[in-house]
Amino acid sequence: MVNAKSKSLSKPSFVDYIIWFILTLLCVSTLYPFVNVIIVSFADMKDYVLQGGVLLYPRSIHFDSYRYVLRHSGLLDAYGITILITVVGTLINLVMTALGAYVLSNRELPGRNALMTIIVIAMLFNGGLIPTYLVVRSLHLVDTLWALMIPTAINAWLLILMRNFFQGIPVSLSESARLDGCSELGILVRIMLPLSLPIVATLALFYGVGHWNEYLNVVIYINNPKLSTLQMILRKMYTVSLEQLDGDSLPPPVETIRAATVILSALPIIIVYPFLQKYFVQGVMVGSVKG
C-alpha cells in the first residue's frame, strides 16, 4: 500500500506538465534576448539582413565587430576608468558600510534607535538632485572620479542588511575578545568580518554592479570626456552614426557593433557573478531574517 502511494506521488500529474511548460517558456523568453545579442555580435551583414535581426543560431562567426569596437578611441580608456571606479568604489563602500553596521549592531549604543530612524528616513527620502550637486560642487569633486564614489559611499538598505547579519553573530564572541584586550576595530576585522563572508560578498556584488553600470552620476558630475565610463561609450554607440565613430572605411553593421559593445561591457560581471552566487544567496536570506 505504501509503495503504491509513493509511486502515485512520484508520477507527474497533468498540472505538473503545464507548470513545467510555462516555466520553460519563461526561461526561453528570458535567455533568448541575451543569446540573440551574442549571436548578432558575431554575425555579418548578409546573415543579419536575411534573418531580419532575429538569429536563432550563428550561420558563420565573424570577429569584425569586436575588432572595430576595440579599436574605437576611448573604449579601452573607459574600460580602465570603469574598473578603477568599481574596485576602489566597492572597497570604500565595504569599509564604510562595515564600520557603520558594526556600530549600529551594538544594542547598548546610546541613541541607537534614533540613528536607525534617521537612516531609514534617508533610505526613503533623499536630498534631491540639486542639493546633492551643490554639496558635491562645494567639495570640489565635480569633474573628478571621487564624485562617482564618495557621495554613494553608503547605501542605507545595505547598511541595515549588514547590521542585521552582525546582530546574528553571538555576542559572547565579541565579549570574550574584549576581555582579552582586543579593540573594537580588532573585533570587527578579526571576528565579525571573517564570520560574515556571505554578507560581505553580497554587498560587494551589489556595490560592484552599481559602480560598473554607473551612468547617471557620470552625466551629472563629469564633463571631461577623458573620464567617460564604459556605460557612456555604450550610450554613444547607440546614439551616434557610424560616420562619427573611429574605425575602418567599411565598418561592420551598426547592430553588430552595438551587440559586441553590450557583450564586452557585461562580460566582467558575467564572469564574476558565478563565484559570488553561493555567498550572494546565503547573505541575502540570512541577513534579511536575522535582527
C-alpha positions as CSV (number, residue, x, y, z in Angstrom):
1,M,0.0,0.0,0.0
2,V,2.8,2.3,0.9
3,N,4.7,1.5,-2.4
4,A,1.6,2.2,-4.4
5,K,1.1,5.5,-2.7
6,S,4.7,6.6,-3.2
7,K,4.5,5.7,-6.9
8,S,1.4,7.8,-7.3
9,L,3.1,10.7,-5.6
10,S,6.2,10.4,-7.7
11,K,4.3,10.3,-11.0
12,P,4.0,13.8,-12.6
13,S,0.4,15.0,-13.0
14,F,-1.1,16.9,-15.8
15,V,-0.8,20.1,-13.8
16,D,3.0,19.4,-13.3
17,Y,3.4,19.3,-17.1
18,I,1.6,22.6,-17.5
19,I,3.8,24.2,-14.9
20,W,7.0,22.8,-16.5
21,F,5.8,24.1,-19.9
22,I,5.1,27.6,-18.5
23,L,8.5,27.7,-16.7
24,T,10.2,26.5,-19.9
25,L,8.6,29.3,-21.9
26,L,9.7,31.8,-19.2
27,C,13.3,30.6,-19.3
28,V,13.4,30.7,-23.1
29,S,11.9,34.2,-23.2
30,T,14.4,35.4,-20.5
31,L,17.5,33.8,-22.1
32,Y,16.8,34.3,-25.8
33,P,17.4,38.1,-25.8
34,F,20.8,37.6,-24.3
35,V,21.7,34.7,-26.6
36,N,20.5,36.7,-29.6
37,V,22.8,39.6,-28.7
38,I,25.7,37.2,-28.5
39,I,24.8,35.7,-31.9
40,V,24.3,39.1,-33.5
41,S,27.7,40.3,-32.3
42,F,29.3,37.5,-34.3
43,A,27.1,37.9,-37.4
44,D,27.9,39.6,-40.7
45,M,25.7,41.9,-42.8
46,K,24.3,39.1,-45.0
47,D,23.1,36.9,-42.2
48,Y,21.7,39.8,-40.2
49,V,19.7,41.2,-43.2
50,L,18.4,37.8,-44.3
51,Q,17.2,36.9,-40.8
52,G,15.8,40.3,-40.1
53,G,17.9,40.7,-36.9
54,V,16.3,37.6,-35.3
55,L,19.1,35.0,-35.4
56,L,18.4,31.6,-33.8
57,Y,21.9,30.2,-34.4
58,P,25.1,31.5,-36.0
59,R,25.5,30.7,-39.6
60,S,29.0,31.9,-39.6
61,I,31.3,33.5,-37.0
62,H,33.0,36.9,-37.6
63,F,35.0,39.0,-35.2
64,D,34.9,42.2,-37.3
65,S,32.6,43.9,-34.8
66,Y,34.8,43.1,-31.8
67,R,37.9,44.3,-33.7
68,Y,36.0,47.5,-34.7
69,V,34.8,48.1,-31.1
70,L,38.2,47.5,-29.5
71,R,39.8,50.0,-32.0
72,H,37.3,52.6,-31.1
73,S,39.1,55.6,-29.5
74,G,38.2,55.8,-25.8
75,L,36.8,52.3,-25.2
76,L,39.9,50.8,-23.6
77,D,40.4,54.0,-21.5
78,A,36.7,53.8,-20.4
79,Y,37.3,50.2,-19.5
80,G,40.2,51.2,-17.3
81,I,38.3,54.0,-15.6
82,T,35.2,51.8,-15.0
83,I,37.4,49.0,-13.5
84,L,39.1,51.6,-11.3
85,I,35.8,53.1,-10.1
86,T,34.4,49.6,-9.5
87,V,37.3,48.3,-7.5
88,V,38.1,51.5,-5.4
89,G,34.5,52.4,-5.0
90,T,33.5,49.0,-3.8
91,L,36.3,48.9,-1.3
92,I,35.2,52.3,0.0
93,N,31.6,51.1,0.2
94,L,32.5,47.9,2.1
95,V,34.7,49.7,4.6
96,M,32.2,52.5,5.3
97,T,29.3,50.1,5.5
98,A,31.1,47.6,7.7
99,L,32.1,50.4,10.2
100,G,28.6,51.8,10.3
101,A,26.9,48.4,10.6
102,Y,29.2,47.3,13.4
103,V,28.4,50.4,15.4
104,L,24.7,50.0,14.9
105,S,24.7,46.3,15.8
106,N,25.7,47.2,19.3
107,R,22.5,47.0,21.3
108,E,23.9,49.1,24.1
109,L,24.8,52.1,21.9
110,P,23.2,55.3,23.2
111,G,20.8,56.8,20.8
112,R,20.8,53.7,18.6
113,N,17.1,53.8,17.8
114,A,17.3,57.5,16.8
115,L,20.2,56.7,14.5
116,M,18.3,53.9,12.9
117,T,15.3,56.1,12.4
118,I,17.5,58.7,10.6
119,I,19.0,56.0,8.4
120,V,15.5,54.7,7.5
121,I,14.3,58.2,6.6
122,A,17.4,58.8,4.5
123,M,16.7,55.5,2.7
124,L,13.1,56.6,1.9
125,F,13.7,60.3,1.1
126,N,16.9,61.6,-0.5
127,G,18.1,65.2,-0.6
128,G,17.3,65.7,-4.2
129,L,19.4,66.2,-7.3
130,I,20.1,70.0,-7.0
131,P,21.1,69.9,-3.2
132,T,23.3,66.9,-3.8
133,Y,25.0,68.5,-6.8
134,L,25.6,71.7,-4.7
135,V,27.3,69.6,-2.0
136,V,29.4,67.8,-4.5
137,R,30.5,71.0,-6.1
138,S,31.3,72.7,-2.8
139,L,33.6,69.8,-2.0
140,H,35.3,70.4,-5.4
141,L,34.5,66.9,-6.6
142,V,32.9,67.8,-9.9
143,D,34.9,66.5,-12.9
144,T,36.8,64.0,-10.6
145,L,36.3,60.3,-10.2
146,W,35.7,60.8,-6.5
147,A,32.3,62.3,-7.4
148,L,31.3,58.8,-8.5
149,M,32.4,57.1,-5.3
150,I,32.3,59.4,-2.2
151,P,28.6,60.6,-2.4
152,T,27.4,57.0,-2.7
153,A,29.8,55.5,-0.1
154,I,27.0,54.0,2.0
155,N,23.7,52.5,0.8
156,A,21.1,52.7,3.7
157,W,19.4,49.4,2.8
158,L,22.7,47.5,2.5
159,L,23.9,49.1,5.8
160,I,20.8,47.7,7.5
161,L,21.3,44.3,5.9
162,M,24.9,44.1,7.2
163,R,23.8,45.3,10.6
164,N,21.2,42.5,10.8
165,F,23.8,40.0,9.9
166,F,26.2,41.3,12.6
167,Q,23.4,41.0,15.2
168,G,23.1,37.3,14.3
169,I,26.7,36.6,15.4
170,P,26.8,35.5,19.1
171,V,27.6,38.4,21.4
172,S,29.8,36.1,23.5
173,L,32.5,36.2,20.8
174,S,33.0,39.9,21.0
175,E,32.7,40.0,24.8
176,S,35.5,37.3,25.0
177,A,37.6,39.3,22.7
178,R,37.2,42.5,24.8
179,L,38.2,40.6,27.9
180,D,41.4,39.5,26.1
181,G,42.1,43.2,25.4
182,C,41.1,43.3,21.7
183,S,40.0,46.8,20.5
184,E,36.7,47.4,18.7
185,L,38.4,47.7,15.4
186,G,40.2,44.4,16.1
187,I,36.9,42.7,16.9
188,L,35.5,43.9,13.6
189,V,38.4,42.8,11.5
190,R,39.4,39.6,13.3
191,I,36.0,38.2,14.3
192,M,33.0,39.9,12.7
193,L,34.2,40.2,9.1
194,P,35.7,36.6,8.8
195,L,32.3,35.3,10.1
196,S,30.4,37.5,7.7
197,L,31.8,36.4,4.3
198,P,28.3,35.8,2.8
199,I,27.0,39.3,3.6
200,V,30.4,40.8,2.5
201,A,30.2,39.0,-0.8
202,T,26.5,40.1,-1.2
203,L,27.3,43.7,-0.6
204,A,30.4,43.6,-2.9
205,L,28.2,42.3,-5.7
206,F,25.5,44.9,-5.2
207,Y,28.0,47.8,-4.9
208,G,30.2,46.4,-7.7
209,V,27.4,46.1,-10.2
210,G,26.2,49.6,-9.3
211,H,29.6,51.1,-10.0
212,W,30.1,49.1,-13.1
213,N,26.7,50.3,-14.5
214,E,27.4,53.9,-13.4
215,Y,25.8,56.3,-15.9
216,L,23.5,59.0,-14.4
217,N,26.2,60.3,-12.0
218,V,28.7,60.4,-14.8
219,V,26.3,62.6,-16.8
220,I,25.7,64.9,-13.8
221,Y,29.2,65.3,-12.4
222,I,31.7,64.5,-15.2
223,N,32.2,67.0,-18.1
224,N,35.7,65.8,-19.1
225,P,35.3,63.3,-22.0
226,K,38.6,61.7,-20.9
227,L,36.8,60.5,-17.7
228,S,34.0,58.8,-19.6
229,T,33.0,55.4,-18.2
230,L,32.1,52.2,-20.2
231,Q,28.4,53.0,-20.0
232,M,29.0,56.4,-21.6
233,I,30.8,54.7,-24.5
234,L,27.9,52.2,-24.8
235,R,25.4,55.0,-24.9
236,K,27.4,56.8,-27.6
237,M,27.5,53.6,-29.6
238,Y,23.7,53.5,-29.6
239,T,23.2,57.2,-30.4
240,V,25.7,58.3,-33.0
241,S,26.1,57.2,-36.6
242,L,28.9,55.1,-37.8
243,E,30.5,58.0,-39.6
244,Q,31.1,59.6,-36.2
245,L,33.0,56.6,-34.9
246,D,36.6,55.8,-35.4
247,G,37.3,52.7,-37.4
248,D,37.6,51.3,-40.9
249,S,36.2,52.9,-44.0
250,L,33.9,50.0,-44.4
251,P,32.7,49.2,-40.9
252,P,30.5,46.2,-39.8
253,P,26.8,46.6,-39.4
254,V,25.9,49.1,-36.7
255,E,23.7,46.4,-35.0
256,T,26.6,44.0,-34.7
257,I,28.8,46.8,-33.3
258,R,26.2,47.6,-30.7
259,A,25.8,43.9,-29.7
260,A,29.6,43.5,-29.4
261,T,29.8,46.6,-27.2
262,V,27.0,45.2,-24.9
263,I,28.8,41.8,-24.6
264,L,32.1,43.5,-23.8
265,S,30.5,45.7,-21.2
266,A,28.7,42.9,-19.5
267,L,31.4,40.2,-19.7
268,P,33.2,41.0,-16.4
269,I,30.1,40.9,-14.3
270,I,29.1,37.6,-16.0
271,I,32.4,36.1,-15.2
272,V,32.5,37.3,-11.5
273,Y,28.9,36.5,-10.6
274,P,29.1,32.7,-10.6
275,F,31.9,32.9,-8.0
276,L,29.8,35.0,-5.7
277,Q,26.4,33.4,-6.3
278,K,26.6,31.0,-3.4
279,Y,27.5,33.7,-0.9
280,F,25.0,36.1,-2.5
281,V,22.0,33.8,-1.9
282,Q,23.1,32.9,1.6
283,G,23.9,36.5,2.5
284,V,20.5,37.9,1.4
285,M,18.5,35.2,3.1
286,V,20.3,35.2,6.4
287,G,20.9,38.9,6.6
288,S,17.3,39.7,5.9
289,V,15.7,37.5,8.6
290,K,18.1,38.0,11.5
291,G,17.6,41.1,13.6
